[in-house]
Structures are given as structure tokens and as C-alpha cells.
Amino acid sequence: MSVSEELLAIMACPLCRAPLVDRGETLECTGCRVQYPVRDGIPVMLPEEAIPPSTGEGGS
Ligand SMILES: [Zn+2]
């Protein structure tokens, strides 16, 4: 289930105010790259629910 384009158009990242893109299961911020979960078609736009971006740097 994904978010409607109409809803997506008015959404912005609560952290950096950048637009979001629909990734199906999540909405991804085009600014800071965090992802927000979508539950039953409702995006959960809470900073504490945000999934940090995977940097691919390999850690440590
Ligand atoms: Zn952001």
C-alpha cells in the first residue's frame, strides 16, 4: 500500500522540510535521506519513528 500523490505533495520531512518520495513501504526524505514508515497507507511522520539512512560506509 502506498501513499496518494495528493498526500505526498503536501508532506515534508519534519527534520529538514525537504520533499519526500514514495518508496512503497516507506517515504524517503530527499534531503536528509531518513525514511518514515507507512502504516495502513498513513505515513508516520515522527522523528522518533524515522529510519536512519544506510550510508554503506561499512561502519566502525
Ligand atoms: Zn529530511
N, CA, C, O and the ligand as a Tripos MOL2 file, in Angstrom:
@<TRIPOS>MOLECULE
protein
  241   239    61     0     0
PROTEIN
NO_CHARGES

@<TRIPOS>ATOM
      1 N           0.8440   -1.1960    0.0000 N.3       1 MET1
      2 CA          0.0000    0.0000    0.0000 C.3       1 MET1
      3 C           0.8820    1.2510    0.0000 C.2       1 MET1
      4 O           1.8520    1.3360    0.7540 O.2       1 MET1
      5 N           0.5470    2.1860   -0.8250 N.am      2 SER2
      6 CA          1.3730    3.3870   -0.8690 C.3       2 SER2
      7 C           0.5220    4.6280   -0.6390 C.2       2 SER2
      8 O          -0.7070    4.5720   -0.5960 O.2       2 SER2
      9 N           1.1970    5.7110   -0.4990 N.am      3 VAL3
     10 CA          0.5730    6.9770   -0.1560 C.3       3 VAL3
     11 C           0.1170    7.6760   -1.4400 C.2       3 VAL3
     12 O           0.7950    7.6080   -2.4650 O.2       3 VAL3
     13 N          -1.0090    8.3340   -1.3780 N.am      4 SER4
     14 CA         -1.5040    9.0410   -2.5540 C.3       4 SER4
     15 C          -0.5900   10.2110   -2.9220 C.2       4 SER4
     16 O           0.0400   10.8290   -2.0630 O.2       4 SER4
     17 N          -0.5390   10.4890   -4.2130 N.am      5 GLU5
     18 CA          0.2970   11.6030   -4.6790 C.3       5 GLU5
     19 C          -0.1510   12.9240   -4.0650 C.2       5 GLU5
     20 O           0.6540   13.8120   -3.7860 O.2       5 GLU5
     21 N          -1.4600   13.0230   -3.8630 N.am      6 GLU6
     22 CA         -2.0040   14.2540   -3.2890 C.3       6 GLU6
     23 C          -1.4730   14.4820   -1.8820 C.2       6 GLU6
     24 O          -1.0940   15.5920   -1.5090 O.2       6 GLU6
     25 N          -1.4570   13.3960   -1.1100 N.am      7 LEU7
     26 CA         -0.9440   13.4900    0.2560 C.3       7 LEU7
     27 C           0.5670   13.7410    0.2310 C.2       7 LEU7
     28 O           1.0900   14.5740    0.9710 O.2       7 LEU7
     29 N           1.2410   13.0040   -0.6300 N.am      8 LEU8
     30 CA          2.6930   13.1370   -0.7200 C.3       8 LEU8
     31 C           3.1050   14.5720   -1.0660 C.2       8 LEU8
     32 O           4.1230   15.0740   -0.5920 O.2       8 LEU8
     33 N           2.2880   15.2150   -1.9030 N.am      9 ALA9
     34 CA          2.5990   16.5750   -2.3610 C.3       9 ALA9
     35 C           2.6070   17.5900   -1.2270 C.2       9 ALA9
     36 O           3.3040   18.6020   -1.3070 O.2       9 ALA9
     37 N           1.8350   17.3290   -0.1670 N.am     10 ILE10
     38 CA          1.7640   18.2930    0.9350 C.3      10 ILE10
     39 C           2.6310   17.8960    2.1140 C.2      10 ILE10
     40 O           2.7270   18.6250    3.1010 O.2      10 ILE10
     41 N           3.2730   16.7140    2.0020 N.am     11 MET11
     42 CA          4.1100   16.2420    3.0830 C.3      11 MET11
     43 C           5.5130   16.8120    2.9450 C.2      11 MET11
     44 O           5.9930   17.0700    1.8410 O.2      11 MET11
     45 N           6.1530   17.0000    4.0800 N.am     12 ALA12
     46 CA          7.5590   17.3800    4.0820 C.3      12 ALA12
     47 C           8.2230   16.7420    5.2910 C.2      12 ALA12
     48 O           7.5720   16.4460    6.2930 O.2      12 ALA12
     49 N           9.5090   16.5390    5.1830 N.am     13 CYS13
     50 CA         10.2650   15.9580    6.2790 C.3      13 CYS13
     51 C          10.2000   16.8700    7.5020 C.2      13 CYS13
     52 O          10.4910   18.0600    7.3890 O.2      13 CYS13
     53 N           9.8240   16.3400    8.6680 N.am     14 PRO14
     54 CA          9.7660   17.1680    9.8750 C.3      14 PRO14
     55 C          11.1410   17.6080   10.3600 C.2      14 PRO14
     56 O          11.2580   18.5400   11.1560 O.2      14 PRO14
     57 N          12.1600   16.9460    9.8850 N.am     15 LEU15
     58 CA         13.5190   17.2800   10.3260 C.3      15 LEU15
     59 C          14.1380   18.3810    9.4790 C.2      15 LEU15
     60 O          14.7860   19.2830   10.0110 O.2      15 LEU15
     61 N          13.9460   18.3180    8.1600 N.am     16 CYS16
     62 CA         14.6390   19.2730    7.2940 C.3      16 CYS16
     63 C          13.7030   19.9530    6.2910 C.2      16 CYS16
     64 O          14.1460   20.7970    5.5120 O.2      16 CYS16
     65 N          12.4080   19.5930    6.3010 N.am     17 ARG17
     66 CA         11.3920   20.2310    5.4630 C.3      17 ARG17
     67 C          11.5480   19.9280    3.9750 C.2      17 ARG17
     68 O          10.9180   20.5820    3.1440 O.2      17 ARG17
     69 N          12.3580   18.9700    3.6390 N.am     18 ALA18
     70 CA         12.5370   18.6040    2.2380 C.3      18 ALA18
     71 C          11.3670   17.7330    1.7680 C.2      18 ALA18
     72 O          10.6980   17.1050    2.5890 O.2      18 ALA18
     73 N          11.1160   17.6920    0.4600 N.am     19 PRO19
     74 CA         10.0710   16.8120   -0.0670 C.3      19 PRO19
     75 C          10.4130   15.3430    0.1480 C.2      19 PRO19
     76 O          11.5660   14.9750    0.3710 O.2      19 PRO19
     77 N           9.3730   14.5140    0.0750 N.am     20 LEU20
     78 CA          9.5240   13.0920    0.2980 C.3      20 LEU20
     79 C           9.2170   12.3310   -0.9810 C.2      20 LEU20
     80 O           8.4500   12.7960   -1.8240 O.2      20 LEU20
     81 N           9.8190   11.1670   -1.1180 N.am     21 VAL21
     82 CA          9.4880   10.2890   -2.2340 C.3      21 VAL21
     83 C           8.9360    8.9760   -1.7030 C.2      21 VAL21
     84 O           9.3580    8.4830   -0.6570 O.2      21 VAL21
     85 N           7.9880    8.4230   -2.4430 N.am     22 ASP22
     86 CA          7.3310    7.1910   -2.0390 C.3      22 ASP22
     87 C           8.2060    5.9980   -2.3860 C.2      22 ASP22
     88 O           8.5300    5.7810   -3.5540 O.2      22 ASP22
     89 N           8.5870    5.2290   -1.3860 N.am     23 ARG23
     90 CA          9.3610    4.0010   -1.5880 C.3      23 ARG23
     91 C           8.4970    2.7600   -1.3510 C.2      23 ARG23
     92 O           9.0170    1.6530   -1.2080 O.2      23 ARG23
     93 N           7.2000    2.9470   -1.3120 N.am     24 GLY24
     94 CA          6.2930    1.8170   -1.1120 C.3      24 GLY24
     95 C           6.0280    1.5660    0.3570 C.2      24 GLY24
     96 O           4.9850    1.9650    0.8750 O.2      24 GLY24
     97 N           6.9510    0.9140    1.0350 N.am     25 GLU25
     98 CA          6.8050    0.6290    2.4600 C.3      25 GLU25
     99 C           7.1640    1.8360    3.3150 C.2      25 GLU25
    100 O           6.7820    1.9270    4.4810 O.2      25 GLU25
    101 N           7.8990    2.7500    2.7170 N.am     26 THR26
    102 CA          8.3600    3.9180    3.4610 C.3      26 THR26
    103 C           8.2820    5.1600    2.5790 C.2      26 THR26
    104 O           8.1230    5.0670    1.3620 O.2      26 THR26
    105 N           8.3970    6.3240    3.2150 N.am     27 LEU27
    106 CA          8.6290    7.5700    2.4990 C.3      27 LEU27
    107 C          10.0500    7.9970    2.8000 C.2      27 LEU27
    108 O          10.4610    8.0440    3.9600 O.2      27 LEU27
    109 N          10.8000    8.3080    1.7540 N.am     28 GLU28
    110 CA         12.1850    8.7060    1.9460 C.3      28 GLU28
    111 C          12.3370   10.2010    1.7420 C.2      28 GLU28
    112 O          11.8220   10.7630    0.7750 O.2      28 GLU28
    113 N          13.0470   10.8400    2.6590 N.am     29 CYS29
    114 CA         13.3250   12.2650    2.5490 C.3      29 CYS29
    115 C          14.3890   12.4870    1.4790 C.2      29 CYS29
    116 O          15.4140   11.8070    1.4500 O.2      29 CYS29
    117 N          14.1230   13.4570    0.5960 N.am     30 THR30
    118 CA         15.1110   13.7610   -0.4430 C.3      30 THR30
    119 C          16.2470   14.6280    0.1060 C.2      30 THR30
    120 O          17.2620   14.8330   -0.5600 O.2      30 THR30
    121 N          16.0630   15.1280    1.3130 N.am     31 GLY31
    122 CA         17.0860   15.9660    1.9300 C.3      31 GLY31
    123 C          18.0360   15.1480    2.7880 C.2      31 GLY31
    124 O          19.1830   14.9130    2.4070 O.2      31 GLY31
    125 N          17.5490   14.7090    3.9650 N.am     32 CYS32
    126 CA         18.4230   14.0190    4.9190 C.3      32 CYS32
    127 C          18.3980   12.5000    4.7610 C.2      32 CYS32
    128 O          19.1230   11.7930    5.4610 O.2      32 CYS32
    129 N          17.5530   11.9860    3.8280 N.am     33 ARG33
    130 CA         17.5570   10.5580    3.4530 C.3      33 ARG33
    131 C          17.0180    9.6220    4.5180 C.2      33 ARG33
    132 O          17.1260    8.4060    4.3650 O.2      33 ARG33
    133 N          16.4460   10.1410    5.5850 N.am     34 VAL34
    134 CA         15.7880    9.2370    6.5120 C.3      34 VAL34
    135 C          14.5000    8.7170    5.8700 C.2      34 VAL34
    136 O          13.9540    9.3380    4.9580 O.2      34 VAL34
    137 N          14.0280    7.5760    6.3550 N.am     35 GLN35
    138 CA         12.7930    7.0140    5.8320 C.3      35 GLN35
    139 C          11.7570    6.9300    6.9470 C.2      35 GLN35
    140 O          12.0670    6.6100    8.0940 O.2      35 GLN35
    141 N          10.5160    7.2290    6.5670 N.am     36 TYR36
    142 CA          9.4030    7.1680    7.5070 C.3      36 TYR36
    143 C           8.5140    5.9990    7.1440 C.2      36 TYR36
    144 O           8.1700    5.8270    5.9740 O.2      36 TYR36
    145 N           8.1330    5.1900    8.1240 N.am     37 PRO37
    146 CA          7.2790    4.0350    7.8240 C.3      37 PRO37
    147 C           5.8790    4.4620    7.4020 C.2      37 PRO37
    148 O           5.3640    5.4830    7.8580 O.2      37 PRO37
    149 N           5.2690    3.6640    6.5220 N.am     38 VAL38
    150 CA          3.8780    3.8760    6.1250 C.3      38 VAL38
    151 C           3.0570    2.7330    6.7030 C.2      38 VAL38
    152 O           3.2950    1.5690    6.3790 O.2      38 VAL38
    153 N           2.0950    3.0600    7.5540 N.am     39 ARG39
    154 CA          1.2650    2.0510    8.2010 C.3      39 ARG39
    155 C          -0.1760    2.2070    7.7440 C.2      39 ARG39
    156 O          -0.8060    3.2370    7.9830 O.2      39 ARG39
    157 N          -0.6920    1.1740    7.0850 N.am     40 ASP40
    158 CA         -2.0690    1.2070    6.5680 C.3      40 ASP40
    159 C          -2.3150    2.4270    5.6840 C.2      40 ASP40
    160 O          -3.3980    3.0130    5.7060 O.2      40 ASP40
    161 N          -1.2990    2.8030    4.9080 N.am     41 GLY41
    162 CA         -1.4260    3.9360    3.9990 C.3      41 GLY41
    163 C          -1.2280    5.2830    4.6530 C.2      41 GLY41
    164 O          -1.3330    6.3190    3.9960 O.2      41 GLY41
    165 N          -0.9360    5.2780    5.9630 N.am     42 ILE42
    166 CA         -0.7310    6.5280    6.6860 C.3      42 ILE42
    167 C           0.7500    6.6730    7.0080 C.2      42 ILE42
    168 O           1.3080    5.8660    7.7510 O.2      42 ILE42
    169 N           1.3810    7.6900    6.4550 N.am     43 PRO43
    170 CA          2.7950    7.8990    6.7840 C.3      43 PRO43
    171 C           2.9760    8.3370    8.2330 C.2      43 PRO43
    172 O           2.2460    9.1930    8.7340 O.2      43 PRO43
    173 N           3.9340    7.7510    8.8790 N.am     44 VAL44
    174 CA          4.2180    8.0880   10.2750 C.3      44 VAL44
    175 C           5.3620    9.1000   10.2790 C.2      44 VAL44
    176 O           6.5390    8.7440   10.2070 O.2      44 VAL44
    177 N           4.9800   10.3630   10.3660 N.am     45 MET45
    178 CA          5.9690   11.4350   10.2160 C.3      45 MET45
    179 C           6.4800   11.8950   11.5760 C.2      45 MET45
    180 O           6.3520   13.0640   11.9390 O.2      45 MET45
    181 N           7.0490   10.9740   12.3070 N.am     46 LEU46
    182 CA          7.5860   11.2930   13.6200 C.3      46 LEU46
    183 C           9.0910   11.0690   13.6140 C.2      46 LEU46
    184 O           9.5590   10.0100   13.1990 O.2      46 LEU46
    185 N           9.8530   12.0610   14.0730 N.am     47 PRO47
    186 CA         11.3110   11.9030   14.0900 C.3      47 PRO47
    187 C          11.7510   10.6560   14.8350 C.2      47 PRO47
    188 O          12.7300   10.0210   14.4430 O.2      47 PRO47
    189 N          11.0410   10.2870   15.9180 N.am     48 GLU48
    190 CA         11.4320    9.1020   16.6830 C.3      48 GLU48
    191 C          11.1300    7.8000   15.9580 C.2      48 GLU48
    192 O          11.6490    6.7460   16.3240 O.2      48 GLU48
    193 N          10.2790    7.8740   14.9160 N.am     49 GLU49
    194 CA          9.9660    6.6880   14.1100 C.3      49 GLU49
    195 C          10.8400    6.6220   12.8620 C.2      49 GLU49
    196 O          10.8260    5.6190   12.1480 O.2      49 GLU49
    197 N          11.5870    7.6640   12.5990 N.am     50 ALA50
    198 CA         12.3690    7.7350   11.3690 C.3      50 ALA50
    199 C          13.4530    6.6640   11.3390 C.2      50 ALA50
    200 O          14.0870    6.3650   12.3510 O.2      50 ALA50
    201 N          13.6460    6.1020   10.1620 N.am     51 ILE51
    202 CA         14.6650    5.0810    9.9590 C.3      51 ILE51
    203 C          15.8860    5.7760    9.3610 C.2      51 ILE51
    204 O          15.7980    6.3520    8.2770 O.2      51 ILE51
    205 N          17.0170    5.7290   10.0500 N.am     52 PRO52
    206 CA         18.1930    6.4300    9.5420 C.3      52 PRO52
    207 C          18.6400    5.8610    8.2050 C.2      52 PRO52
    208 O          18.4500    4.6740    7.9410 O.2      52 PRO52
    209 N          19.2340    6.6990    7.3550 N.am     53 PRO53
    210 CA         19.7180    6.2120    6.0580 C.3      53 PRO53
    211 C          20.8780    5.2640    6.2440 C.2      53 PRO53
    212 O          21.6920    5.4230    7.1550 O.2      53 PRO53
    213 N          20.9450    4.2680    5.3630 N.am     54 SER54
    214 CA         22.1100    3.3900    5.3870 C.3      54 SER54
    215 C          23.1890    4.0290    4.5290 C.2      54 SER54
    216 O          23.0020    4.2530    3.3330 O.2      54 SER54
    217 N          24.2890    4.3110    5.1430 N.am     55 THR55
    218 CA         25.3440    5.0540    4.4570 C.3      55 THR55
    219 C          26.1900    4.1740    3.5550 C.2      55 THR55
    220 O          26.7930    4.6590    2.5970 O.2      55 THR55
    221 N          26.2370    2.8920    3.8530 N.am     56 GLY56
    222 CA         27.0670    1.9910    3.0690 C.3      56 GLY56
    223 C          28.5610    2.1960    3.2770 C.2      56 GLY56
    224 O          29.3810    1.7880    2.4550 O.2      56 GLY56
    225 N          28.8940    2.8310    4.3820 N.am     57 GLU57
    226 CA         30.3110    3.1140    4.6470 C.3      57 GLU57
    227 C          30.9940    1.9690    5.3850 C.2      57 GLU57
    228 O          32.2140    1.9760    5.5480 O.2      57 GLU57
    229 N          30.2170    0.9900    5.8310 N.am     58 GLY58
    230 CA         30.8120   -0.1660    6.4480 C.3      58 GLY58
    231 C          31.0080   -0.0500    7.9470 C.2      58 GLY58
    232 O          31.4450   -1.0100    8.5810 O.2      58 GLY58
    233 N          30.7010    1.0830    8.5250 N.am     59 GLY59
    234 CA         30.7550    1.2450    9.9710 C.3      59 GLY59
    235 C          32.1620    1.1780   10.5420 C.2      59 GLY59
    236 O          33.1440    1.1040    9.8020 O.2      59 GLY59
    237 N          32.2500    1.2060   11.8860 N.am     60 SER60
    238 CA         33.4730    1.1810   12.6830 C.3      60 SER60
    239 C          34.6680    1.7300   11.9440 C.2      60 SER60
    240 O          35.7680    1.7710   12.4940 O.2      60 SER60
    241 ZN         14.7540   15.2290    5.9320 Zn       61 ZN61
@<TRIPOS>BOND
     1     1     2 1
     2     2     3 1
     3     3     4 2
     4     3     5 am
     5     5     6 1
     6     6     7 1
     7     7     8 2
     8     7     9 am
     9     9    10 1
    10    10    11 1
    11    11    12 2
    12    11    13 am
    13    13    14 1
    14    14    15 1
    15    15    16 2
    16    15    17 am
    17    17    18 1
    18    18    19 1
    19    19    20 2
    20    19    21 am
    21    21    22 1
    22    22    23 1
    23    23    24 2
    24    23    25 am
    25    25    26 1
    26    26    27 1
    27    27    28 2
    28    27    29 am
    29    29    30 1
    30    30    31 1
    31    31    32 2
    32    31    33 am
    33    33    34 1
    34    34    35 1
    35    35    36 2
    36    35    37 am
    37    37    38 1
    38    38    39 1
    39    39    40 2
    40    39    41 am
    41    41    42 1
    42    42    43 1
    43    43    44 2
    44    43    45 am
    45    45    46 1
    46    46    47 1
    47    47    48 2
    48    47    49 am
    49    49    50 1
    50    50    51 1
    51    51    52 2
    52    51    53 am
    53    53    54 1
    54    54    55 1
    55    55    56 2
    56    55    57 am
    57    57    58 1
    58    58    59 1
    59    59    60 2
    60    59    61 am
    61    61    62 1
    62    62    63 1
    63    63    64 2
    64    63    65 am
    65    65    66 1
    66    66    67 1
    67    67    68 2
    68    67    69 am
    69    69    70 1
    70    70    71 1
    71    71    72 2
    72    71    73 am
    73    73    74 1
    74    74    75 1
    75    75    76 2
    76    75    77 am
    77    77    78 1
    78    78    79 1
    79    79    80 2
    80    79    81 am
    81    81    82 1
    82    82    83 1
    83    83    84 2
    84    83    85 am
    85    85    86 1
    86    86    87 1
    87    87    88 2
    88    87    89 am
    89    89    90 1
    90    90    91 1
    91    91    92 2
    92    91    93 am
    93    93    94 1
    94    94    95 1
    95    95    96 2
    96    95    97 am
    97    97    98 1
    98    98    99 1
    99    99   100 2
   100    99   101 am
   101   101   102 1
   102   102   103 1
   103   103   104 2
   104   103   105 am
   105   105   106 1
   106   106   107 1
   107   107   108 2
   108   107   109 am
   109   109   110 1
   110   110   111 1
   111   111   112 2
   112   111   113 am
   113   113   114 1
   114   114   115 1
   115   115   116 2
   116   115   117 am
   117   117   118 1
   118   118   119 1
   119   119   120 2
   120   119   121 am
   121   121   122 1
   122   122   123 1
   123   123   124 2
   124   123   125 am
   125   125   126 1
   126   126   127 1
   127   127   128 2
   128   127   129 am
   129   129   130 1
   130   130   131 1
   131   131   132 2
   132   131   133 am
   133   133   134 1
   134   134   135 1
   135   135   136 2
   136   135   137 am
   137   137   138 1
   138   138   139 1
   139   139   140 2
   140   139   141 am
   141   141   142 1
   142   142   143 1
   143   143   144 2
   144   143   145 am
   145   145   146 1
   146   146   147 1
   147   147   148 2
   148   147   149 am
   149   149   150 1
   150   150   151 1
   151   151   152 2
   152   151   153 am
   153   153   154 1
   154   154   155 1
   155   155   156 2
   156   155   157 am
   157   157   158 1
   158   158   159 1
   159   159   160 2
   160   159   161 am
   161   161   162 1
   162   162   163 1
   163   163   164 2
   164   163   165 am
   165   165   166 1
   166   166   167 1
   167   167   168 2
   168   167   169 am
   169   169   170 1
   170   170   171 1
   171   171   172 2
   172   171   173 am
   173   173   174 1
   174   174   175 1
   175   175   176 2
   176   175   177 am
   177   177   178 1
   178   178   179 1
   179   179   180 2
   180   179   181 am
   181   181   182 1
   182   182   183 1
   183   183   184 2
   184   183   185 am
   185   185   186 1
   186   186   187 1
   187   187   188 2
   188   187   189 am
   189   189   190 1
   190   190   191 1
   191   191   192 2
   192   191   193 am
   193   193   194 1
   194   194   195 1
   195   195   196 2
   196   195   197 am
   197   197   198 1
   198   198   199 1
   199   199   200 2
   200   199   201 am
   201   201   202 1
   202   202   203 1
   203   203   204 2
   204   203   205 am
   205   205   206 1
   206   206   207 1
   207   207   208 2
   208   207   209 am
   209   209   210 1
   210   210   211 1
   211   211   212 2
   212   211   213 am
   213   213   214 1
   214   214   215 1
   215   215   216 2
   216   215   217 am
   217   217   218 1
   218   218   219 1
   219   219   220 2
   220   219   221 am
   221   221   222 1
   222   222   223 1
   223   223   224 2
   224   223   225 am
   225   225   226 1
   226   226   227 1
   227   227   228 2
   228   227   229 am
   229   229   230 1
   230   230   231 1
   231   231   232 2
   232   231   233 am
   233   233   234 1
   234   234   235 1
   235   235   236 2
   236   235   237 am
   237   237   238 1
   238   238   239 1
   239   239   240 2
@<TRIPOS>SUBSTRUCTURE
     1 MET1         2 RESIDUE 1 A MET
     2 SER2         6 RESIDUE 1 A SER
     3 VAL3        10 RESIDUE 1 A VAL
     4 SER4        14 RESIDUE 1 A SER
     5 GLU5        18 RESIDUE 1 A GLU
     6 GLU6        22 RESIDUE 1 A GLU
     7 LEU7        26 RESIDUE 1 A LEU
     8 LEU8        30 RESIDUE 1 A LEU
     9 ALA9        34 RESIDUE 1 A ALA
    10 ILE10       38 RESIDUE 1 A ILE
    11 MET11       42 RESIDUE 1 A MET
    12 ALA12       46 RESIDUE 1 A ALA
    13 CYS13       50 RESIDUE 1 A CYS
    14 PRO14       54 RESIDUE 1 A PRO
    15 LEU15       58 RESIDUE 1 A LEU
    16 CYS16       62 RESIDUE 1 A CYS
    17 ARG17       66 RESIDUE 1 A ARG
    18 ALA18       70 RESIDUE 1 A ALA
    19 PRO19       74 RESIDUE 1 A PRO
    20 LEU20       78 RESIDUE 1 A LEU
    21 VAL21       82 RESIDUE 1 A VAL
    22 ASP22       86 RESIDUE 1 A ASP
    23 ARG23       90 RESIDUE 1 A ARG
    24 GLY24       94 RESIDUE 1 A GLY
    25 GLU25       98 RESIDUE 1 A GLU
    26 THR26      102 RESIDUE 1 A THR
    27 LEU27      106 RESIDUE 1 A LEU
    28 GLU28      110 RESIDUE 1 A GLU
    29 CYS29      114 RESIDUE 1 A CYS
    30 THR30      118 RESIDUE 1 A THR
    31 GLY31      122 RESIDUE 1 A GLY
    32 CYS32      126 RESIDUE 1 A CYS
    33 ARG33      130 RESIDUE 1 A ARG
    34 VAL34      134 RESIDUE 1 A VAL
    35 GLN35      138 RESIDUE 1 A GLN
    36 TYR36      142 RESIDUE 1 A TYR
    37 PRO37      146 RESIDUE 1 A PRO
    38 VAL38      150 RESIDUE 1 A VAL
    39 ARG39      154 RESIDUE 1 A ARG
    40 ASP40      158 RESIDUE 1 A ASP
    41 GLY41      162 RESIDUE 1 A GLY
    42 ILE42      166 RESIDUE 1 A ILE
    43 PRO43      170 RESIDUE 1 A PRO
    44 VAL44      174 RESIDUE 1 A VAL
    45 MET45      178 RESIDUE 1 A MET
    46 LEU46      182 RESIDUE 1 A LEU
    47 PRO47      186 RESIDUE 1 A PRO
    48 GLU48      190 RESIDUE 1 A GLU
    49 GLU49      194 RESIDUE 1 A GLU
    50 ALA50      198 RESIDUE 1 A ALA
    51 ILE51      202 RESIDUE 1 A ILE
    52 PRO52      206 RESIDUE 1 A PRO
    53 PRO53      210 RESIDUE 1 A PRO
    54 SER54      214 RESIDUE 1 A SER
    55 THR55      218 RESIDUE 1 A THR
    56 GLY56      222 RESIDUE 1 A GLY
    57 GLU57      226 RESIDUE 1 A GLU
    58 GLY58      230 RESIDUE 1 A GLY
    59 GLY59      234 RESIDUE 1 A GLY
    60 SER60      238 RESIDUE 1 A SER
    61 ZN61       241 GROUP 0 **** ****
